[in-house]
Amino acid sequence: MRNFSSQITMTAIKAMLYNLLFTVRRLSNYETIGGLFNDAV
């Protein structure tokens, strides 16, 4: 990419994609704090 605005756009798209994938991973691997306390006792 030689155009500066396209570099900025691609960086923004990659950041939004990372946030979306991180949110999906966080919601699919949900773990409660109560489960952690049950394992400790």
LOPAGU-245849 format. One record per residue: residue number from 0; x, y, z of N, C-alpha, C in turn. Coordinates in Angstrom, 3 decimals, decimal comma, padded with zeros to 6 digits. Example, Ala and Ser with C-alpha at 12.3 -4.5 7.8 and 13.67 -1.06 7.14 Angstrom:
<rs>
<r><num>0</num><n_xx>013,190</n_xx><n_yy>-005,690</n_yy><n_zz>007,800</n_zz><ca_xx>012,300</ca_xx><ca_yy>-004,500</ca_yy><ca_zz>007,800</ca_zz><c_xx>013,200</c_xx><c_yy>-003,300</c_yy><c_zz>007,800</c_zz></r>
<r><num>1</num><n_xx>012,850</n_xx><n_yy>-002,250</n_yy><n_zz>007,080</n_zz><ca_xx>013,670</ca_xx><ca_yy>-001,060</ca_yy><ca_zz>007,140</ca_zz><c_xx>012,900</c_xx><c_yy>000,030</c_yy><c_zz>007,870</c_zz></r>
</rs>
This chain:
<rs>
<r><num>0</num><n_xx>000,835</n_xx><n_yy>-001,173</n_yy><n_zz>000,000</n_zz><ca_xx>000,000</ca_xx><ca_yy>000,000</ca_yy><ca_zz>000,000</ca_zz><c_xx>000,884</c_xx><c_yy>001,243</c_yy><c_zz>000,000</c_zz></r>
<r><num>1</num><n_xx>000,679</n_xx><n_yy>002,059</n_yy><n_zz>-000,962</n_zz><ca_xx>001,471</ca_xx><ca_yy>003,286</ca_yy><ca_zz>-001,054</ca_zz><c_xx>000,725</c_xx><c_yy>004,497</c_yy><c_zz>-000,530</c_zz></r>
<r><num>2</num><n_xx>-000,570</n_xx><n_yy>004,394</n_yy><n_zz>-000,417</n_zz><ca_xx>-001,377</ca_xx><ca_yy>005,516</ca_yy><ca_zz>000,028</ca_zz><c_xx>-001,477</c_xx><c_yy>005,490</c_yy><c_zz>001,554</c_zz></r>
<r><num>3</num><n_xx>-001,208</n_xx><n_yy>006,631</n_yy><n_zz>002,185</n_zz><ca_xx>-001,210</ca_xx><ca_yy>006,689</ca_yy><ca_zz>003,645</ca_zz><c_xx>-002,598</c_xx><c_yy>006,429</c_yy><c_zz>004,212</c_zz></r>
<r><num>4</num><n_xx>-003,629</n_xx><n_yy>006,942</n_yy><n_zz>003,552</n_zz><ca_xx>-004,988</ca_xx><ca_yy>006,746</ca_yy><ca_zz>004,072</ca_zz><c_xx>-005,397</c_xx><c_yy>005,276</c_yy><c_zz>004,007</c_zz></r>
<r><num>5</num><n_xx>-004,913</n_xx><n_yy>004,538</n_yy><n_zz>003,019</n_zz><ca_xx>-005,232</ca_xx><ca_yy>003,106</ca_yy><ca_zz>002,969</ca_zz><c_xx>-004,505</c_xx><c_yy>002,344</c_yy><c_zz>004,068</c_zz></r>
<r><num>6</num><n_xx>-003,320</n_xx><n_yy>002,786</n_yy><n_zz>004,461</n_zz><ca_xx>-002,612</ca_xx><ca_yy>002,159</ca_yy><ca_zz>005,580</ca_zz><c_xx>-003,373</c_xx><c_yy>002,386</c_yy><c_zz>006,880</c_zz></r>
<r><num>7</num><n_xx>-003,890</n_xx><n_yy>003,590</n_yy><n_zz>007,080</n_zz><ca_xx>-004,668</ca_xx><ca_yy>003,899</ca_yy><ca_zz>008,270</ca_zz><c_xx>-005,950</c_xx><c_yy>003,075</c_yy><c_zz>008,281</c_zz></r>
<r><num>8</num><n_xx>-006,588</n_xx><n_yy>002,955</n_yy><n_zz>007,117</n_zz><ca_xx>-007,825</ca_xx><ca_yy>002,184</ca_yy><ca_zz>007,016</ca_zz><c_xx>-007,589</c_xx><c_yy>000,719</c_yy><c_zz>007,346</c_zz></r>
<r><num>9</num><n_xx>-006,532</n_xx><n_yy>000,133</n_yy><n_zz>006,811</n_zz><ca_xx>-006,251</ca_xx><ca_yy>-001,278</ca_yy><ca_zz>007,088</ca_zz><c_xx>-005,933</c_xx><c_yy>-001,498</c_yy><c_zz>008,560</c_zz></r>
<r><num>10</num><n_xx>-005,234</n_xx><n_yy>-000,559</n_yy><n_zz>009,185</n_zz><ca_xx>-004,943</ca_xx><ca_yy>-000,675</ca_yy><ca_zz>010,611</ca_zz><c_xx>-006,235</c_xx><c_yy>-000,631</c_yy><c_zz>011,426</c_zz></r>
<r><num>11</num><n_xx>-007,143</n_xx><n_yy>000,255</n_yy><n_zz>011,060</n_zz><ca_xx>-008,418</ca_xx><ca_yy>000,351</ca_yy><ca_zz>011,770</ca_zz><c_xx>-009,252</c_xx><c_yy>-000,911</c_yy><c_zz>011,575</c_zz></r>
<r><num>12</num><n_xx>-009,269</n_xx><n_yy>-001,459</n_yy><n_zz>010,360</n_zz><ca_xx>-010,026</ca_xx><ca_yy>-002,687</ca_yy><ca_zz>010,088</ca_zz><c_xx>-009,455</c_xx><c_yy>-003,851</c_yy><c_zz>010,888</c_zz></r>
<r><num>13</num><n_xx>-008,150</n_xx><n_yy>-003,947</n_yy><n_zz>010,942</n_zz><ca_xx>-007,524</ca_xx><ca_yy>-005,031</ca_yy><ca_zz>011,711</ca_zz><c_xx>-007,808</c_xx><c_yy>-004,894</c_yy><c_zz>013,201</c_zz></r>
<r><num>14</num><n_xx>-007,822</n_xx><n_yy>-003,671</n_yy><n_zz>013,716</n_zz><ca_xx>-008,130</ca_xx><ca_yy>-003,468</ca_yy><ca_zz>015,134</ca_zz><c_xx>-009,578</c_xx><c_yy>-003,849</c_yy><c_zz>015,433</c_zz></r>
<r><num>15</num><n_xx>-010,499</n_xx><n_yy>-003,482</n_yy><n_zz>014,545</n_zz><ca_xx>-011,910</ca_xx><ca_yy>-003,849</ca_yy><ca_zz>014,755</ca_zz><c_xx>-012,093</c_xx><c_yy>-005,360</c_yy><c_zz>014,668</c_zz></r>
<r><num>16</num><n_xx>-011,414</n_xx><n_yy>-006,015</n_yy><n_zz>013,733</n_zz><ca_xx>-011,508</ca_xx><ca_yy>-007,467</ca_yy><ca_zz>013,609</ca_zz><c_xx>-010,945</c_xx><c_yy>-008,159</c_yy><c_zz>014,845</c_zz></r>
<r><num>17</num><n_xx>-009,828</n_xx><n_yy>-007,666</n_yy><n_zz>015,362</n_zz><ca_xx>-009,251</ca_xx><ca_yy>-008,236</ca_yy><ca_zz>016,584</ca_zz><c_xx>-010,233</c_xx><c_yy>-008,117</c_yy><c_zz>017,742</c_zz></r>
<r><num>18</num><n_xx>-010,843</n_xx><n_yy>-006,933</n_yy><n_zz>017,899</n_zz><ca_xx>-011,804</ca_xx><ca_yy>-006,734</ca_yy><ca_zz>018,984</ca_zz><c_xx>-013,013</c_xx><c_yy>-007,647</c_yy><c_zz>018,825</c_zz></r>
<r><num>19</num><n_xx>-013,478</n_xx><n_yy>-007,822</n_yy><n_zz>017,614</n_zz><ca_xx>-014,620</ca_xx><ca_yy>-008,709</ca_yy><ca_zz>017,369</ca_zz><c_xx>-014,274</c_xx><c_yy>-010,151</c_yy><c_zz>017,709</c_zz></r>
<r><num>20</num><n_xx>-013,127</n_xx><n_yy>-010,633</n_yy><n_zz>017,255</n_zz><ca_xx>-012,734</ca_xx><ca_yy>-012,017</ca_yy><ca_zz>017,536</ca_zz><c_xx>-012,465</c_xx><c_yy>-012,226</c_yy><c_zz>019,025</c_zz></r>
<r><num>21</num><n_xx>-011,888</n_xx><n_yy>-011,244</n_yy><n_zz>019,686</n_zz><ca_xx>-011,638</ca_xx><ca_yy>-011,356</ca_yy><ca_zz>021,122</ca_zz><c_xx>-012,956</c_xx><c_yy>-011,432</c_yy><c_zz>021,887</c_zz></r>
<r><num>22</num><n_xx>-013,946</n_xx><n_yy>-010,642</n_yy><n_zz>021,471</n_zz><ca_xx>-015,251</ca_xx><ca_yy>-010,665</ca_yy><ca_zz>022,132</ca_zz><c_xx>-015,938</c_xx><c_yy>-012,006</c_yy><c_zz>021,935</c_zz></r>
<r><num>23</num><n_xx>-015,868</n_xx><n_yy>-012,558</n_yy><n_zz>020,735</n_zz><ca_xx>-016,469</ca_xx><ca_yy>-013,865</ca_yy><ca_zz>020,465</ca_zz><c_xx>-015,792</c_xx><c_yy>-014,941</c_yy><c_zz>021,305</c_zz></r>
<r><num>24</num><n_xx>-014,474</n_xx><n_yy>-014,902</n_yy><n_zz>021,385</n_zz><ca_xx>-013,740</ca_xx><ca_yy>-015,896</ca_yy><ca_zz>022,185</ca_zz><c_xx>-014,090</c_xx><c_yy>-015,759</c_yy><c_zz>023,659</c_zz></r>
<r><num>25</num><n_xx>-014,212</n_xx><n_yy>-014,523</n_yy><n_zz>024,142</n_zz><ca_xx>-014,530</ca_xx><ca_yy>-014,302</ca_yy><ca_zz>025,551</ca_zz><c_xx>-015,930</c_xx><c_yy>-014,802</c_yy><c_zz>025,885</c_zz></r>
<r><num>26</num><n_xx>-016,881</n_xx><n_yy>-014,593</n_yy><n_zz>024,993</n_zz><ca_xx>-018,245</ca_xx><ca_yy>-015,030</ca_yy><ca_zz>025,261</ca_zz><c_xx>-018,400</c_xx><c_yy>-016,548</c_yy><c_zz>025,117</c_zz></r>
<r><num>27</num><n_xx>-017,611</n_xx><n_yy>-017,176</n_yy><n_zz>024,259</n_zz><ca_xx>-017,746</ca_xx><ca_yy>-018,618</ca_yy><ca_zz>024,074</ca_zz><c_xx>-017,017</c_xx><c_yy>-019,410</c_yy><c_zz>025,165</c_zz></r>
<r><num>28</num><n_xx>-016,040</n_xx><n_yy>-018,808</n_yy><n_zz>025,822</n_zz><ca_xx>-015,297</ca_xx><ca_yy>-019,483</ca_yy><ca_zz>026,894</ca_zz><c_xx>-015,623</c_xx><c_yy>-018,856</c_yy><c_zz>028,240</c_zz></r>
<r><num>29</num><n_xx>-016,888</n_xx><n_yy>-018,590</n_yy><n_zz>028,469</n_zz><ca_xx>-017,307</ca_xx><ca_yy>-017,894</ca_yy><ca_zz>029,687</ca_zz><c_xx>-017,114</c_xx><c_yy>-018,787</c_yy><c_zz>030,902</c_zz></r>
<r><num>30</num><n_xx>-016,494</n_xx><n_yy>-018,226</n_yy><n_zz>031,930</n_zz><ca_xx>-016,265</ca_xx><ca_yy>-018,971</ca_yy><ca_zz>033,165</ca_zz><c_xx>-016,641</c_xx><c_yy>-018,072</c_yy><c_zz>034,340</c_zz></r>
<r><num>31</num><n_xx>-017,431</n_xx><n_yy>-018,596</n_yy><n_zz>035,245</n_zz><ca_xx>-017,864</ca_xx><ca_yy>-017,776</ca_yy><ca_zz>036,377</ca_zz><c_xx>-016,826</c_xx><c_yy>-017,808</c_yy><c_zz>037,478</c_zz></r>
<r><num>32</num><n_xx>-016,861</n_xx><n_yy>-016,791</n_yy><n_zz>038,291</n_zz><ca_xx>-015,952</ca_xx><ca_yy>-016,731</ca_yy><ca_zz>039,429</ca_zz><c_xx>-016,339</c_xx><c_yy>-017,784</c_yy><c_zz>040,456</c_zz></r>
<r><num>33</num><n_xx>-017,626</n_xx><n_yy>-018,081</n_yy><n_zz>040,577</n_zz><ca_xx>-018,065</ca_xx><ca_yy>-019,087</ca_yy><ca_zz>041,521</ca_zz><c_xx>-017,474</c_xx><c_yy>-020,456</c_yy><c_zz>041,213</c_zz></r>
<r><num>34</num><n_xx>-017,306</n_xx><n_yy>-020,779</n_yy><n_zz>039,946</n_zz><ca_xx>-016,672</ca_xx><ca_yy>-022,032</ca_yy><ca_zz>039,565</ca_zz><c_xx>-015,222</c_xx><c_yy>-022,092</c_yy><c_zz>039,982</c_zz></r>
<r><num>35</num><n_xx>-014,560</n_xx><n_yy>-020,956</n_yy><n_zz>039,955</n_zz><ca_xx>-013,156</ca_xx><ca_yy>-020,916</ca_yy><ca_zz>040,401</ca_zz><c_xx>-013,054</c_xx><c_yy>-021,144</c_yy><c_zz>041,892</c_zz></r>
<r><num>36</num><n_xx>-014,002</n_xx><n_yy>-020,573</n_yy><n_zz>042,649</n_zz><ca_xx>-013,973</ca_xx><ca_yy>-020,763</ca_yy><ca_zz>044,090</ca_zz><c_xx>-014,301</c_xx><c_yy>-022,207</c_yy><c_zz>044,477</c_zz></r>
<r><num>37</num><n_xx>-015,183</n_xx><n_yy>-022,872</n_yy><n_zz>043,730</n_zz><ca_xx>-015,507</ca_xx><ca_yy>-024,270</ca_yy><ca_zz>044,004</ca_zz><c_xx>-014,304</c_xx><c_yy>-025,164</c_yy><c_zz>043,779</c_zz></r>
<r><num>38</num><n_xx>-013,487</n_xx><n_yy>-024,866</n_yy><n_zz>042,773</n_zz><ca_xx>-012,294</ca_xx><ca_yy>-025,659</ca_yy><ca_zz>042,510</ca_zz><c_xx>-011,242</c_xx><c_yy>-025,465</c_yy><c_zz>043,601</c_zz></r>
<r><num>39</num><n_xx>-011,199</n_xx><n_yy>-024,292</n_yy><n_zz>044,221</n_zz><ca_xx>-010,193</ca_xx><ca_yy>-023,976</ca_yy><ca_zz>045,234</ca_zz><c_xx>-010,510</c_xx><c_yy>-024,623</c_yy><c_zz>046,575</c_zz></r>
<r><num>40</num><n_xx>-011,774</n_xx><n_yy>-024,888</n_yy><n_zz>046,845</n_zz><ca_xx>-012,172</ca_xx><ca_yy>-025,398</ca_yy><ca_zz>048,168</ca_zz><c_xx>-012,061</c_xx><c_yy>-026,881</c_yy><c_zz>048,239</c_zz></r>
</rs>
